[in-house]
Structure formats: structure tokens, C-alpha cells
Amino acid sequence: MQAGRFRPADPWSITQHTWCQLHGLVGLELAGYLTSTHPSDDEFRQHLRDLAVGAGDTLEQAQVSIALALDRANNT
């Protein structure tokens, strides 16, 4: 929000939406609904992208940010 990429909103509300969305994704993974045709890594990226775009980010900026963040997470 401070960078101007997301619409002004209540940070707690954004946190709750993020948690709900990712909790649902984890539930689908644990239940075996994410198959090789829908790998969990791809679904995770799409969920993060859609959440960011829904909060006001551009598709391009969201994709770049997610790729950078996941690369950093995988290299630590």
C-alpha cells in the first residue's frame, strides 16, 4: 500500500483474505485434489497473483514480485 501498488484498505482485512485463500489451497493439496495437471506450486503462484491483482496491483508487477519472492524463499 505504501508503494502505491495496492488500493488503500484495512491491512487486517487483507491478512484475513490471504489466510483464507491459502488455507483453502492447503486443504485442497492435503485432500489430494491438486494433481500433476494442477501442481500445487503453480496453484500457489496463481493464488498469490490473483490476490495481489485483486488488491490493486498490476498483473505484470504481481508476477515479477511473486517470482522474486519465491526465488528468494527457495534459495534460503
C-alpha positions as CSV (number, residue, x, y, z in Angstrom):
1,M,0.0,0.0,0.0
2,Q,2.8,2.4,0.8
3,A,4.4,1.8,-2.6
4,G,1.1,2.7,-4.3
5,R,0.6,-0.8,-5.8
6,F,-2.4,-1.8,-3.7
7,R,-5.6,0.2,-3.1
8,P,-5.9,1.6,0.4
9,A,-7.5,-1.0,2.6
10,D,-7.5,-2.3,6.1
11,P,-4.3,-4.4,6.5
12,W,-6.1,-6.8,8.8
13,S,-8.7,-7.5,6.2
14,I,-6.0,-8.2,3.6
15,T,-4.4,-10.5,6.1
16,Q,-7.6,-12.4,6.6
17,H,-8.3,-12.7,2.9
18,T,-4.7,-14.0,2.3
19,W,-5.1,-16.6,5.1
20,C,-8.4,-17.8,3.9
21,Q,-7.3,-18.2,0.3
22,L,-4.1,-20.0,1.2
23,H,-5.8,-22.2,3.8
24,G,-8.2,-23.3,1.1
25,L,-5.3,-24.1,-1.2
26,V,-3.5,-26.2,1.5
27,G,-6.8,-28.0,2.2
28,L,-7.1,-29.0,-1.5
29,E,-3.4,-30.1,-1.5
30,L,-3.8,-32.3,1.6
31,A,-7.1,-33.8,0.3
32,G,-5.3,-34.8,-3.0
33,Y,-7.3,-32.5,-5.3
34,L,-4.2,-30.9,-6.8
35,T,-2.9,-33.4,-9.3
36,S,0.0,-33.4,-11.7
37,T,-2.1,-31.4,-14.1
38,H,-2.6,-28.7,-11.4
39,P,0.6,-28.8,-9.4
40,S,0.4,-27.0,-6.0
41,D,3.4,-24.7,-6.9
42,D,1.5,-23.4,-9.9
43,E,-1.7,-23.0,-8.0
44,F,0.1,-21.2,-5.2
45,R,1.6,-18.7,-7.7
46,Q,-1.8,-18.1,-9.3
47,H,-3.4,-17.6,-5.9
48,L,-0.8,-15.0,-4.9
49,R,-1.0,-13.3,-8.2
50,D,-4.8,-13.1,-8.2
51,L,-4.8,-11.8,-4.6
52,A,-2.3,-9.1,-5.5
53,V,-4.2,-8.1,-8.6
54,G,-7.5,-8.1,-6.7
55,A,-5.9,-5.7,-4.2
56,G,-5.0,-3.3,-6.9
57,D,-1.6,-4.4,-8.3
58,T,-0.9,-4.8,-12.0
59,L,-0.6,-8.3,-13.4
60,E,2.9,-7.7,-14.6
61,Q,4.1,-6.3,-11.2
62,A,2.5,-9.0,-9.3
63,Q,4.1,-11.7,-11.4
64,V,7.5,-10.2,-11.0
65,S,7.2,-9.7,-7.3
66,I,6.0,-13.3,-6.8
67,A,8.7,-14.8,-8.9
68,L,11.4,-12.8,-6.9
69,A,9.9,-13.7,-3.5
70,L,9.6,-17.4,-4.3
71,D,13.2,-17.5,-5.8
72,R,14.4,-15.9,-2.6
73,A,12.5,-18.3,-0.4
74,N,13.9,-21.3,-2.4
75,N,17.4,-20.0,-2.1
76,T,17.5,-19.6,1.7
